[in-house]
Amino acid sequence: MYLTSEVKKSIFKKHGGADKNTGSAESQIALFTHRIDHLTDHLKSNKKDFGTQRALLNLVGKRRALLDYLKNTEINRYRAIIKTLDIRK
């Protein structure tokens, strides 16, 4: 399994401040980004997996909503998470 509890804890500790801080916008965005990267790699080799493609689009939408929320409320946190995850090109 690609997303074990240890991987989640490390993501939450790195981006959320603590491994128990699972609800912050930064930690959720980081988790979604990790899952999006995994699904993107999967779809490169399985082009006709439309269920995974739909799940990927849903995750991208959820991440976009969280990023919009951060952008509208706290622009500094938004800029920091964009920079650390290297989401923008």
C-alpha positions in Angstrom: 0.0 0.0 0.0 1.4 3.3 -1.0 -0.2 5.4 1.8 0.7 3.8 5.1 0.1 5.5 8.5 3.8 6.3 8.8 3.7 8.2 5.5 0.6 10.1 6.6 2.2 11.0 9.9 5.3 12.2 8.2 3.3 14.4 5.8 1.2 15.8 8.7 4.4 16.5 10.7 6.1 18.2 7.9 3.3 20.4 6.7 0.9 20.5 9.6 3.3 21.1 12.4 2.5 17.9 14.3 1.6 14.4 13.3 -1.8 14.8 15.1 -2.6 18.0 13.2 -4.6 16.3 10.4 -7.2 18.9 9.8 -5.2 22.0 8.9 -5.5 23.1 5.3 -1.8 22.8 4.7 -1.7 19.2 5.8 -4.8 18.3 3.8 -3.3 19.9 0.7 0.0 18.0 1.2 -1.9 14.7 1.5 -4.0 15.4 -1.6 -0.8 16.3 -3.5 0.8 13.0 -2.5 -2.3 11.1 -3.6 -2.5 13.1 -6.9 1.1 12.3 -7.7 0.5 8.6 -7.1 -2.6 8.5 -9.2 -0.9 10.4 -12.0 1.9 7.9 -12.1 -0.7 5.0 -12.1 -2.6 6.6 -15.0 0.6 7.0 -17.1 0.8 3.2 -17.3 -3.0 2.4 -17.2 -4.5 4.9 -19.7 -8.0 3.3 -19.7 -8.5 3.2 -16.0 -11.4 5.7 -15.9 -12.4 5.1 -12.3 -8.9 6.3 -11.2 -9.2 9.2 -13.6 -12.4 10.3 -12.0 -10.9 9.9 -8.5 -8.0 12.0 -9.6 -10.2 14.8 -10.9 -12.2 14.8 -7.6 -8.9 15.1 -5.6 -7.7 17.9 -7.8 -11.0 19.7 -7.2 -10.8 19.3 -3.4 -7.2 20.5 -3.4 -8.2 23.5 -5.5 -11.0 24.4 -3.1 -8.6 24.3 -0.1 -6.1 26.4 -2.0 -8.8 28.9 -2.9 -9.8 29.0 0.8 -6.2 29.7 1.9 -5.8 32.3 -0.8 -8.8 34.2 0.3 -8.2 34.0 4.1 -4.4 33.9 4.6 -2.3 34.7 1.6 1.0 34.1 3.4 0.1 30.5 4.3 -1.1 30.0 0.7 2.2 31.3 -0.7 4.2 29.1 1.7 2.3 25.9 0.8 2.6 26.6 -2.9 6.3 27.1 -2.6 7.0 24.0 -0.4 4.9 21.6 -2.5 6.0 23.2 -5.8 2.4 23.0 -7.2 2.7 26.0 -9.6 4.9 25.8 -12.6 
